[in-house]
């Protein structure tokens, strides 16, 4: 194992610290493990190292990476350079019957299952995941217990950690703190109910009354666009949907800045909102048959009016990073603007 880890360090161009090495060895030896920690604590580094260790082993292993949402799966794949899917897709969820084709009678053909963003997974989905796991599977659960639990029932990650039924490794050291922004420092300080007074880089506090929030948002977005930032680089967050500073109002004003009307852009009014070509949009429900899931963000690239369509239906086409999805009839209600999102 030690020789393999030296090879992995050389391949990744890093030096693993003692806690990281112990975490990797623990997973390989025990087979089931929870890996937890906040942003910047090195969870991804350990996952990448684990993948290389497994691939260098004498016995070939079938490895599967997954996450609860399309966005999380895509991010996991980008960070590890390894294919990842959503849990619903992996378990072959049937939307009509709300059942999973993968279960005790038809288990997954996998030796190592790595699940990211465990804090988002509810107890029912995780139960179905375990039912679909073959007895010999090695299970690595990754997440941050300080994130909000799933919308559906259960606080699976925290419950597993507190039960001590599975070996758990909690990372605390912030590896990216020195080289990156104040955002990581602020995130960790807020967990301790502390506010930092030395924020000098990319964290700025602007005091505002609710009625002036939109003006500040427009000003900040305009400055960012002037500096060369793109629509994909900017995300506005609000804790509520309604009100003068809510998601709905902010999406309305952000659209004017990011994607103003033009003769070259087609648009249509849907459920009281204007949807315009090149709008940033959000998928609201899982559509596993079309490989798009709740939380996925894309760009509206085409508005096809009924008289132009073969089936005489209004059609919107959204580009999800090269994956194009059509929206007609009831599916149109699954789209909303994504310039501003609700958080938490």
PAFIVEX-256159 format. One record per residue: z negated, y, x of N, C-alpha, C in turn; residue in one letter. Coordinates in pm, whole numbers, plus 32768, in hexadecimal, padded with zeros to 4 digits. Layout:
! residues N
ZYXZYXZYXa
...
***
This chain:
! residues 344
80007F8780528000800080008000807F8056x
7FAD807F80C07FA480F68115802A81168156x
806F80AE818580F280C381C4815680F9815Ex
814F80C780E581A880F5807B818F8188805Bx
811081AE805680ED82398039811D829780A6x
811B82688121815182BA818F81E682D1817Cx
822D8269815282BB8276813682D482D780C3x
828182CE805D828E83277FE9827783B88012x
821083D0806181F484588090826A848F80DFx
82A3843D8135831684688184838D8487812Ax
83A2843280C684128446806A840284C58017x
838784E17FEB836D85567F97835485D47FE8x
833F85C5806B8327863880C082A0867980A9x
823C8626808A81B6865A806E814E860280B2x
80D2863080B0806185E180DD800285D48068x
7FF1855B80377F9785437FC67F0785507FF3x
7EB3858F7FA27E2785987FC77DDD85197F9Bx
7D5F85117FBD7D1384977FA47D0A84747F0Fx
7CF884DA7EB97CEC84BF7E2A7D70848E7DEFx
7DDE84C37E207E6184967DEF7E7D84067E18x
7E5B83E67E957E70835E7EC67E1B82FB7E77x
7D9E83207E5C7D4682C87E107D7982B47D82x
7DB2831E7D467DE983137CBF7E5F82B37CBCx
7EB682BE7D1F7F2C82667D267F0081D57D39x
7EA381BF7D957E7381377DAF7E2E80FD7D33x
7DE281517CED7D9A81227C767DFA80F37C0Ax
7E64813E7BF57EC381177B8D7F0B80957BB2x
7F39808D7C2F7F8080157C5A7F257F9A7C50x
7EA67FAB7C717E497F3A7C727E1A7F147BE6x
7DFB7F797B927DBC7F5D7B117E1F7F517A9Fx
7E8E7F957AA77EF47F847A407EED7FE579CCx
7E75801079A67E668072793A7E1580E8796Ex
7E46816379587DFD81D5798D7E2082547940x
7DBE82AD79347DD4833278FF7DD483937974x
7E3B83E7797B7E46844E79E27E4184D5799Bx
7DD5851F79B07DC4859D79697DB2861079CAx
7DCD868879987DBD870079EA7E0B877279AFx
7DE587EB79D27E29886279A07EA9887D79EBx
7EEB88ED79CE7F69890F7A117F5489267AA6x
7FB188F27AF67FAC89097B857F4E88AF7BD2x
7F1588487B907EB487F37BD57EF487787C15x
7F7787697C0A7FBC86FE7C537FD986807C05x
7FD586867B817FF2860E7B31808085DB7B4Bx
80E086367B4D816B860E7B61818085D17BEAx
813E86077C4F814A85D17CD7811C85407CDAx
80AD85227C97807B84997C9480DC843D7C4Ax
8114846D7BDB8174841C7B8F81EE83FB7BE5x
8223845F7C2A829784497C80827783E67CEFx
81FF83F17D2581D783947D8F81C683077D57x
818982FB7CE0817982797CA0820082377C89x
826082847C5A82E6824D7C42832382167CC2x
8313825E7D2F834B822F7DAD830281B37DE0x
827E81B07DD18231813B7DFB825F80C07DAEx
827080CD7D2C829C805D7CD98327802F7D00x
8380808F7D178409806D7D3A841280287DC3x
83B180417E1B83B180057EA0836C7F7D7EA2x
83327F567E3182ED7ED57E2D83517E627E31x
83227DED7E57837B7D7A7E6583AE7D487DDEx
835B7D527D7783827D237CF383BD7D957CA1x
843B7D8D7C7984797DF87C29842E7E0D7BA6x
84217E8B7B7E83DB7EAC7B0484347F017AAAx
84287EEA7A28846D7F3E79C6840E7FB179A3x
8438802B79C383E280A179B0841980F6793Fx
83C0812778EA83E8817F787D838C81F9787Ax
83C98271787A837E82ED786C8397832577E0x
832F835C77A283428393771C82DB84007700x
82F284487694829B84B5766982A984C475D2x
824E850975908252851174FE82C2856774C5x
82F885C675128362861D74DF83DB861D753Bx
844B864A750684C48652755684B686B175CBx
8477872375B384658785761E840E874D768Ex
83A287087668834886CF76CB838D8660771Ax
83DD860F76D5842585A37719848C85DC777Ax
84D0864377508533868277A784F186BE7823x
84808700780E8437873C787E840786D078DEx
83D4866178AA83A685F278FD841985BB7950x
848C85AE79138501857B795B852C85DB79C9x
8529865C79AD854E86C07A1284EF86BE7A88x
846F86AE7A6E840B86B37AD8840A86367B2Fx
842A85C37AF1842285457B3B84AA85117B67x
8517854E7B34859F851D7B4F85AF848C7B20x
856A846D7AB2856C83E67A7B858183F079E5x
85D3839979A885EE83A37918856E839C78C6x
856783ED785E84F483EC7803852583FC7774x
84DA83C37716850083CA7689848783F37637x
849D840E75B7842D8426755E83F083A07534x
837283A3750C8331832874DE837682F17462x
839F8349740783E1831B738C846382D273ADx
84AC830A740E852A82C97436850E8244747Ax
84AB824174D2848881C67519845F815874B8x
8412817C745283E0811973F1844480FE7382x
84B78141738785238130732484F181497297x
84C481C47283848E81EE720284FB81F8719Ax
84E281C37123853D81CE70B18508823B7055x
855182A8704B8522831A6FFD851282F96F6Ax
857082AE6F32856F82926EA284F6823E6E7Ax
84D881D86EC88468817E6EA683E881A26EF0x
83F282016F4D838082296F9F834081B06FE4x
8396815C701D836880E5706583A380E570F2x
836A809271488399808771D283D17FFB71EAx
844B7FF4722184887F72723B84437F2972AEx
84077F76730983BB7F397377832A7F27734Bx
82FB7EA9735182747E89732482477E077366x
81DE7DC8732F81AD7D4B736B82187CDE736Ex
82687CD8730582D07C7172FC834B7C93734Fx
835C7D11736D83D07D3E73BA83A37DA47423x
83577D767488831B7DD374E883827E157544x
83557E7F758383A97EC675E383C37E6F765Dx
843B7E797693845E7E31770D843F7E8C7783x
83C07E9877A383957EF87808831C7EC07853x
83157EDE78D582A57EB3792782437F267941x
82787F9F794B822680157965824B808178FFx
81E880AF78B381FF8117784F81AC81927874x
81F08202788B81AD827F78B081C082E2783Dx
8152830F78028158836A778F811C83F077B6x
816B845A77AB813D84E177CB8114852B774Cx
80CD8599775D809F85EE76EF8051859E7686x
7FF2854E76B57FA484F9765C7F52854875F7x
7F3085C476167EDF861375B97F28862D7535x
7FAD862175367FFD863B74BF800D85C07466x
7FE0854E74947FFA84D1744D7F8784B073EEx
7FA8849373717F418473730D7F2083DF7311x
7EB883BA72CA7E84833372D27EE582CB7298x
7F2F82F072317F8D829171F3800082727252x
803B82DA728D80AA82C572EA807E82747364x
8007829273957FD88248740A7FBB81B673E6x
7F8A819E736E7F71811473427FF380C5733Fx
805D8102730A80E080BF7308811580A97395x
80F8810673EF812380F7747A80E1807E74BAx
805F807174A480177FFF74DE80467F7B74A2x
80647F7B742180967F0173E2811A7ED47420x
81687F32744E81EC7F12748581E87EF0751Ax
81727EFD755881667EE275E881547E4D7602x
81A07E13765E81897D87768281047D7A76CCx
80C77D0376CE80427CF1770980387D1A779Cx
80A57D0B77E7809F7D22787780B97DB4789Ex
80D37E0B783F80FE7E93785F80927EE178A9x
80BE7F35790880677F96794B8078801A7902x
8009805678D9800D80CD78847FCD814478CBx
801C81AF78DF7FE9822A791C7FF2829A78B6x
7F7D82CD788D7F74833678287F5583BA786Cx
7FA8841F78557F9B849E789C7F87850F7838x
7F2B856878557F1785D877FA7EA886347827x
7E95869C77D87E2D86FF77F27DD087037779x
7D5586D277857CF986CC77137CD2875676DEx
7CEE87C0772A7CCD884776FE7D39888476A5x
7DAB884076997E12886F763D7DEA884D75AEx
7E2B888E754F7E0E887174C27E3187E174A1x
7DE1879E744D7E02871674257E7B871473C9x
7EAA869E73A87F1F868F73537F0786CD72C9x
7F7586F272887F6B872872017F3E86BC71A0x
7F71864271B27F4985D1715F7EBF859F718Bx
7E818545713D7DF78519715B7DE784DB71E6x
7D7484F772217D5184B872A07D5185177315x
7CFA84FA73747CF5854173F47CF784D4745Fx
7D69849074677D74841274AF7D4F841D7542x
7D88847E75877D71848876177CDC84997637x
7C9D84F975F67C10851476117BB8849D75E9x
7BD8845D75797B8B83E8754D7B92837675B3x
7C0A835F75E87C1A82F5764B7BC9831476C8x
7BCF839276F47B8683BA776C7AEF83AB7757x
7ABE83D676E37A2E83D176CA79FB834376B2x
7A5482EB76877A2C8261766D7A19821176EEx
7A58823D775A7A5281F777DC7A8C816A77D4x
7ADF815077707B1C80CC77637B9080B977C5x
7BC3812A77F87C31812878597C09818178CEx
7C2A815679467C0C81A679BD7C4E822F79B0x
7C03829779CD7C36831F79BC7C27836E7A3Ex
7C9283B57A627C90840C7AD77CA9849A7AA8x
7C4A84F37AC17C57857F7A997C6E85D57B14x
7CDA86207B137CFE86777B847CCB87047B69x
7C9587427BCF7C5C87C87BBE7C97882E7C1Dx
7CBD88037C977CED88627CFA7D7788987CD2x
7D89891A7CD87E0789597CB17E5F89677D2Cx
7EC189107D3B7F1589107DB37F7589867DB8x
7F9D89B87D4380018A237D407FC28AAD7D3Fx
7F3F8AB67D457EFC8B367D337F258B9D7D9Bx
7F2F8B747E197F498BD57E847FD98C067E84x
80378BB17E5E80C38BD47E6C81018C0E7DEEx
80BE8C007D7D80FD8C2E7D0280AE8C9E7CC0x
80C08CAE7C4080908D247BFB7FFC8D1E7BD5x
7FD18D8B7B967F488D927B637F378D447AE2x
7FA38D147AA97F9A8CCF7A277F418C537A32x
7F558C037A9D7F028B8C7AAE7E708BAE7ABFx
7E548C147B0F7DC98C3D7B257D8A8C6A7AA1x
7DD48CB57A537D9F8CE679D47D858C737973x
7DE38C13796F7DD38BA079157D538B547933x
7D3B8B3A79B27CC48AEE79D87C458B4179C5x
7C4C8BC279DA7BD58C1579C77BAF8C1F7934x
7C148C2078DC7BF88C27784D7BB08BAA781Bx
7BCA8B38785B7B838ABE78377AEE8ACA7855x
7ACD8B2078B47A418B3878D87A098BB2788Fx
7A578BE6782F7A2F8C5C77E17A198CD5783Bx
7A718CE078A07A6A8D5078FD7AEE8D9D78FCx
7AE58E1F79137B5D8E73791C7B6B8EA479ABx
7BE48E9F79E17BFC8ECC7A6A7C1A8F617A6Bx
7BE08FA87AC97BF890387AD57C5C905B7B42x
7C8D8FF77B8B7CE890127BFB7D768FE37BDFx
7DA28FF07B647E2A8FC77B3E7E8C90337B6Dx
7EDE90117BD17F3490767C0D7FC990537C08x
7FE88FD97BE580728FAD7BF380BC8FAB7B6Dx
80C38F357B2D81158F2A7AB580C38F177A35x
80478F427A377FF58F4579BE7FCC8FD579A6x
7FED900879327FD0909479137F97909E7887x
7F2B90E478787EEB90F677F67F12917F77BEx
7F4E917F77477F7891FB77067F2C92067682x
7EDB926A76757E91927E75F97EEB92C17592x
7EE4929075167F3D92C574AF7F0092AE7425x
7F1E930873CA7EFC92F1733E7F6792947304x
7F49924B729A7FAC91EE72628032922E7242x
803192A6720D80B192E371E38109930C7259x
80D1931172D3812193377347814792C0739Fx
811E92477377813C91D073C881D391BE73D7x
821D91CF736B82AE91BC737182EF921A73D7x
82BF929673DC82F792F6743B82DF92C974CBx
8266929974E782489267756D829E91EE7591x
82AF9193753182FF911B7549838F91407568x
83C9919A751A845391C575318460920575BAx
8400925875DF8404929C766183FF923776D4x
83A491D576CA839591727735841191197740x
844890F176CD84C0909D76CF853690EA770Bx
8546916676E585B491B8771885AB91C677AFx
853191DC77E2851E91E878738541916578B9x
851890F5787D8534907378B985CA905778BDx
860F9078785086A19063784C86E690BA78B3x
86B7913578C486F2918F792886E0915A79B6x
8675910D79CA865A90D47A4F86A890527A67x
86F390267A0287448FAE7A15870F8F3079D6x
869C8F3A799286698EC5794B86C58EA378D6x
86CA8E2278B3871E8DF5784586C98DD177CCx
870C8DB8775E86C68D9476E486728D1576F7x
86A28CB9774C86588C3E776685D98C5577B7x
85D08CC777FB855F8CE2785384EA8D27780Cx
85008D52778F849D8DA5774B84708D6176CAx
83EC8D5976B783B78D21763B83458D777608x
83518DA4758C82E98DF3754B82918D9574F9x
820E8DA5750281AF8D5274B981568DAA7463x
81328D7773ED80D78DBE7394807B8D587351x
7FFF8D7B73347FA18D1C72F67FB18D0C725Fx
80128D51722380218D49719180B48D5C716Cx
80D68D3370F1815F8D4270C181748DC8707Bx
81158DEF702881258E666FD480EB8EE17019x
81048F556FDD80CD8FD17011812F901A706Ax
810D9096708B816890EB70D9817690B97169x
8117906671998120902F7220812F8F98721Ex
81578F6171A981668ED1719D81EE8EA071CDx
81FD8E1C71CF82788DDC720082F38E0C71B3x
82E88E12712D835B8E3870DC838C8EC470FDx
832E8F23710683548FAD712583898FB971B3x
834D8F73721083788F7C729B84018F3B72B0x
841B8ECE726A84A08E917273850B8EF27243x
84EC8F3D71DB854B8F9C71A3856F90087209x
850A90427249852690AD72A985609076732Bx
85348FFE735385688FC373CF85FD8FA373C3x
86278F78734C86B48F5B733887098FD77350x
86D690497327872090C6733B873290E673CEx
86D090C0742086D890DC74B08729907274F9x
870A8FF374DF874B8F86752587DC8F7074F7x
87F28F7D747588748F55743D889D8FB173CBx
88BD902E73EA88E2908E738289669067733Ex
897D909A72C589F99079727E8A7490AA72C8x
8AE1906372B68B5F908572F88BD1904B72A8x
8C46908A72B08CBB9056726B8CE68FCF72A2x
8CBD8FB2731C8CE38F34735B8C868EC07337x
8C1A8EDE72F08BB88E7772CE8BB58E5F7237x
8BC48DE472118BB78DC171848B238DB4715Fx
8B048DCD70E28A7B8DC170B58A778D977023x
8A018D676FF789EF8D3D6F6E895D8D536F49x
89428D6D6ECB88BA8D806E9C88868CFC6E62x
88178CCB6E9B87D98C4F6E6D87458C676E54x
87138C396DE386898C4C6DB886518CD56DE3x
86A28D3B6DC786778DC56DDA86858DFB6E67x
86BA8DAB6EC486C88DD86F4F87598DD06F7Cx
877E8E2A6FD488058E2A700C88098DCC7084x
88658D6C7080887C8D1570F389038D3A712Dx
89018D6171AB89768D9871EF899A8D427268x
8A198D3572838A428CEB72F989FE8D247376x
89CC8CC873CB89818CE6744588ED8D03742Ax
88BF8CEB73AF88318CF3739287E78C8073D7x
876B8C9A73FD87128C33743086CB8BF773B8x
86D68B7373A586A28B35732C86478ABF734Dx
85F38A9D72EB858F8A3372FA85A389C87290x
85A0894A72BA85A788D8725E851B88BC7227x
850E88AC71A3848B88A0716484628812713Fx
84C187B4713F84A1872B711A84E886C97177x
84B08651718484EF85EA71D6857085BA7194x
85DB85B271E48659857671B8868485107220x
863E849F72278658843E729386E7840A7295x
87278400722187B183CF721E880F842E7267x
87EA84AD726A883D851172AE87FF853D7333x
879584F9735B8754851273DD872585A273EBx
86EB85D8738086AE865C738586298652733Bx
85C386977371853C8681733F84F387047327x
848A86FA72D68436876C72B9840987B1733Bx
84248833734583FF887D73BD84708894741Ex
84E18850740B855388667464858E88F1744Cx
85B4893474B885ED89BB74B0867C89B874E3x
86D689F67497876289F974BD87A18A7F749Fx
88238A8774B3886F8B01749988D78AE5742Dx
88D98B3873C7893C8B2D735C89C38B5A7394x
8A228AFE739C8AA18B1D73DD8B168B2C737Cx
8B058AFF73008B768B0972A38B458B0E7213x
8B7F8B6971C88B698B7271378BEF8B5770F4x
8BF78AE770AC8C748ABF706A8C628AD16FD4x
8CAB8B2B6F9A8C9E8B496F0B8CE08ADB6EB8x
8CB58ACB6E3B8CE68A5D6DE78D7D8A536DDFx
8DC38AC56DD48E558ABF6DC38E9C8A926E43x
8E518A8F6EB38E8C8A636F328E6B89D16F50x
8E1089986F048DE289106F208E3188AA6ECFx
8E4388336F098E8D87C96EC58E47879C6E45x
8DC2879C6E488D7787716DD18D4487E76D7Ex
8D75885F6D9F8D5388D96D558CBC88F46D52x
8C7B88D56DC18BEB88EC6DCE8BD089516E3Ex
8B7289AA6E268B458A026E918B0C89AD6F01x
8B3889C66F7D8B0D89766FEF8AE389D07062x
8A6D89B570968A3F89F8710F8A3D89927181x
8A6589BC71F78A658964726C8A06899E72D4x
89A5894D72FE89428979735F8950892973DFx
894D8971744F8957893374D388CC8920750Dx
88A288A2751D88248882755D8841885275ECx
885688B076458873889176D188E4882C76DFx
89538848769E89C887F176A989D28787763Dx
896A877975EC896D871B757C897F876D74FBx
89F2875A74B98A1687AD744689F2876573C3x
89AC87AD736D897E877372EE89B087CA727Bx
89E9878A72148A1A87D3719E89AF87D77131x
89AD884670E7894E88597079899B887B6FFAx
8983882C6F9289C088446F0F8957882A6EA3x
896D88646E2E8919884C6DB9888488596DD9x
883687EF6DB887A587F76DC8877A88076E5Ax
87CD87DB6EB787AA87E66F4487A288786F71x
87E388D16F2887DE895F6F4C875089966F44x
86FE89596EED867489866EDE861C895E6F54x
8653890B6FAD860688DE70218611893D7097x
865C89A97085866D8A0A70F286218A8B70D6x
85EA8AC4713F85AF8B48713885C88B8D71BEx
85B18C0F71C385C58C57724085578C3472A4x
85788C3A732385198C10738C84FE8C7D73F3x
851F8CF973D384FE8D65743084678D73743Bx
84238D6573C983918D6873C583608CE67385x
82F78CAD73BE82BE8C31738D82298C437375x
81F38BF2731A81648BF772FE81178BA77366x
80AC8BE1739980548B9A73F47FC68BD373E5x
7F628B7F73D47F6E8AED73D27F9B8ABD7349x
***
